[in-house]
Amino acid sequence: MSIDRKLVTKNAYRITKIRNKTALRVRVPGGHLEAKYFQIIQEVAEKFGDGTVHLTTRQGFECPGIDFDRIPEINKMIRPLIESLGLDVDYGDGGYPAAGTRNISACIGNRVCPYANDDTTRIANSLEKAVYPHDFHFKIAVTGCPNDCIKAHMQDFGIICLTEPQYDSKRCITCEACVDNCKKKVTGALSVKDYNIERDIEKCIGCGECILKCPAGAWTRSEEKYYRMVIMGRTGKKNPRLAMPFIKWATEEEITQIIKNTYGFVERYIDTSLPKEHIGYIVDRMGYQVFKKEVLEGITLNPKALVAEHIQWHGYHYKTDMQFNHEGL
């Protein structure tokens, strides 16, 4: 059977190891899906696939065992799933319009978790509308606090929700619960002075642990929402590494525009001789200063925002950084 592999993968179907079989990839921004849509996924899996559904690491679904010639029928069936994305595009019954930019994943956020500083599902859906559909291979994740349950440090763009703790000295009983907790679990950003708590803004990472620990309600979350963005984390065969901080105390508008500007950066510098090039390798090739200049173009940052002057990514290269010996020889 002759198929257009590029078209199939763009339409969110996977090329599998089983001849003449494909797998549908269902997009679920933020990992949050209304229960009514599960019936559609079940029907696709049982009627067209092998009756199973795989939960992906990016919080989507894959339905394997599908014949390629059934794709048009399936695309019509999954239209409600695509419409649930709320995209301002005319997709008709053609299925997903792109698959390059991966599903934007998120932890459960402050809809459920007491540690989360913001609604991660809302942010993921907002970013979805800002960047999708697109063919460039971007991986984006949103985590509600620096605990980073979603593993934002393994993404091209990891967005970490912060709060700027607000202190009410009139409610403080100087029990030092917040100070002890920050010293043991975080960065030691709090100290006692004249029976009041002082916060070292250089050490504070905006996690909100002090707010959760205070028995008197002297600490509260800020009304303003802030974010730290870590960039260019990756796995893979060449140079796996953790993402590093690019900007902190940024607004949602700022991080959204930075990501949108990066699409232009990639379009200008991507190596088109390759079937796919990871963003991080483009940044490595062009240099961090070029990347920083171009993705901040046209953005007026808020007064609190801080951008990394330099970034040196860690990680390892398989051959040069790894030495093994045969034990016992």
N, C-alpha and C positions, 0 to 999 in steps of 0.2 A: 504494500500500500504506500503510495507516494503522499507525503505530507510536507507542509511548509513549517518546519520546526520553529523558525523565528516567530511566525504568526501565532502558532499554537501557544508558545510560552508567553508571548505578549498578552494573549487572551486569558492568562492565569491558569493554564493547564501545564502539567509537568510531563516532560519526556521521561518515561520510566524504563526499567530494565526488561520489562515484559513486552515482547514484540506486539505492535498494533494495539497497545493499551496505554491509556493516559490516566492522569489523576487531576481532578478539579481542585483548585485552591480557593477556599472561601475566605474573603477578607473580613476581619472583625476588629475595627479600630478600637484601641483601648481595651481589647479583650472583653467587651461588654456587648451582649447580644440579647435582644428580647426573646423570651422563651418561644414565642409563636413561630419563629423562623427555624427552630430545630426540626419541625415537621418537613420543611423543604429539604433540608440537608439529609434527613433520614430517607426521604423518597428518592433523592438522587442516588444515595448509596445503595439502596435495596433494588431499585428499578434498573439502574444503569451500571452500577459498580459491582463490587464483590461483597457488598453487605457490611463493610466495615468503614469506620471513620477514624482518621488519625488526628490527634490534637497536636498542632505544631508548636515548636519552641517560641514562635512569634504570635501565639494566641489565636491562630486561625484554625481552619479545618481542611483536611485533605480527604477526598473521596477517591480511592484508587480502583483500578480494574475496569475503567471505562473505555469502550470502543471509540475510536476517533470519529467515526461517522455519526455518533450520537451527540456530538458537541452542539450542533444547532438547536436540538430539542432541549438540551440542558440549559443552554443560554437563555432560552425563553422562560424556562422554569425558575431560574434563579433571579429573574428581573426584580422581584420584591426585595431580595437581599441587596442587590446593587442600589436600588432606590433608597434603601435604609441608610446609605452612606450620606445622603443629602447633597450630592454633588450638583453643581450647576453646569451639567453637560448633557448633551443629547445622546444617550447610549442606546436607545431603542431596545431591540432584542439581540444585540450583538455580543452580549456578555460583558465581562470586565474589559475596560478600555486600555488597561496597562497592568503590568505586574513588576516592573523594574523597581520602583520605590516600594519597599516591603511594607507589610502591615505594621502600622504604628502601634507598638505595644505599650501597656501601662499596668502598674500595680493597681490594686483596688481603690486606692485614694481615700479622701476624707468622707466619702459617702458611707464608708464602713469603718475604716481604720482610725483609731485615735491618734496615731503618730503622724498621719499624713497632714500636710500643710495646705493642700489644695485638692480640687476635684480633677484627678488625673484623666478620667474618662472624658470630661468636657474638653480638656486641653488636647487630648489625642484626636478627638473629633474635629476640633478647630484646626489643628495642623493638617489633618486629612483633607479638609476643604481647601487649605492654602496650597498644598503641594501635589495632591493627587488629582488626575492621573499623570504619571510621568514615567519615562522609560529608564531613567538613570537609577543605578543600583544604590539607593540610600537606605540606611537602617536607622530608625529613630525610635527612642523609647522615653517614657515619662515615668518618673518615680516620685511618690508623694513626700518623701523625706530622705535625708542622707543615709538612712539604713540601706537604701538602694535595693529593695527586694526584686525589682525588675531587671537588675544587672545593667543599668544605664552605662556603666563603664566599659561594656563590651560592644557599644554601638558607635556608629559614625557621629551621631548626635545623641547624647544622653542629657535629659532635662531633669534636674533635681529641684523639687519645690522647696522653697525656703520661707521662713518667717523672720521678721525682725522683732525679737521679744520686747514687749512693752512692760516697763516696771513701774508699779505703784507703791512707793515707799510707805504710804499710809496704811496699806494692808499687810505689809511685811512684818513678820514676827521674829525675824533674824534667826530662824531655826537652822539655817544653812543647809537645808535638804537639797536645794538647787545647786549650791556650791559643791557639795560632796558628790552629787550625781554627775555634774559636769566634769569634775576631776577624775572620777572613776570610769565614766562611759564615753566622754567626749574629749574636749581639748583643754579643759581647765580654764575656760574663758571668764569664769565668775570668781569674785573675791569679796571679802567683807571689809568695809571701811566705815568707821563711825556708825556702826550698827545698821548700815545700809549695804545693799549688794551693788557692786560695780561690775559692768560687763566690758570686757576688752573686745572692742569691735574688730581688731585684727585677728583675734583667735576665734571669735564666734562664727560658727558655720551655719547658723540659722536653722538648727534642727528642731527646736521647740521642746527639747527634753526638760528644760527648766520650768516650762509652763505645765507640763504634765506632772511634775514632781512637787510643785508648790501646794501645801495644804491650805494656804490662806487666800489663794487666788491673786497673789501680788503680781504674777506674770501672766500676760495674755498675748495672744497672737496679734500681729499688726493687721490693720485693715488692708493695707497695700500688700499685694502678692509679689514675691520676688523669686528669682530662679538662678541656679548655677548651671551653666552648660559645660559639659565635658565633651571632648571631640576626638574623633579618629581612633577609637578603640576597634579592635578587630581580632578575629581568629584567622584560620587559614594555613596555607602550606609554606608561606615565605617568612613572615615576621609577625607572629601573634603579639598583641600588646594591649594594655589597658588604655582607655581614653584618659586624657589629661584636661584639667580645667582651662577653659578659654575665657569665659566671662562669668562674673558672679554679681549678685544683686541686680540682675537685669529684669526688665519687665517682659510680659508675655509678647507684647508687640515687637520688642527688640529681638527676642530669640526667634520669633516667627520670620522676621525680615532677614535675619542672618541666614537661616536655612534656605529661604527663597533665593537670596543672593548667591548662595553656594551652588545652586543649579546653574546659574550663569557662569560661575567660575569653572565648573566642571565642563560645561559646553565649550568654553574657550580653550581648555588645556588637556582634555582627555585624549589618550592615545587611541585613535580610531582603528589602528591596526590590530588591536586586541578585541576579542569578543566581548570582554567586560573588564573594566579597570576600577578597582576599589578607590574611593575618594582619598583615603589616607595615602596611597601611593602617589596620587597626583600632587597632594600637598607636600610630600617628601621630595618630589622631583622639582616642584616650582619654588619651594621654600616657604616657611611659615609666615615670613613678613609679607610676601606677595599675597598669600591667602588672607591674612588679617586685613590688609589694606583694601582688598577687593570686596570682601564680604561685609565690611563695615561701611562701604560706600553708601552715602545718602542717608545714613542712620544717625539721628541725634540722640545720643545716649542720655539716660537720666543721670542726675548728679551722683547717685550712689554707685552706679555701675563701675566695675573695675575689670579691665581687660589684661590678660597675660602679656607681658612684654616679650617673653620668649617661652617656647615650649620645647622640652627635650623628652621625647617619648621613650619609655622603657620597653621591655619585651625581650625577645630573643630571636636569633636566627639559628636555624636548625644545625647547620654545620659549624659555624664559627663560634657559637656560644655554648655548645654542648660537647662534653668529653665523657666517654664512657669506658670503663674497664671491665674485663671479664673477671668477676669475682672468683677467687679460688685458684686462679692461674698464676 
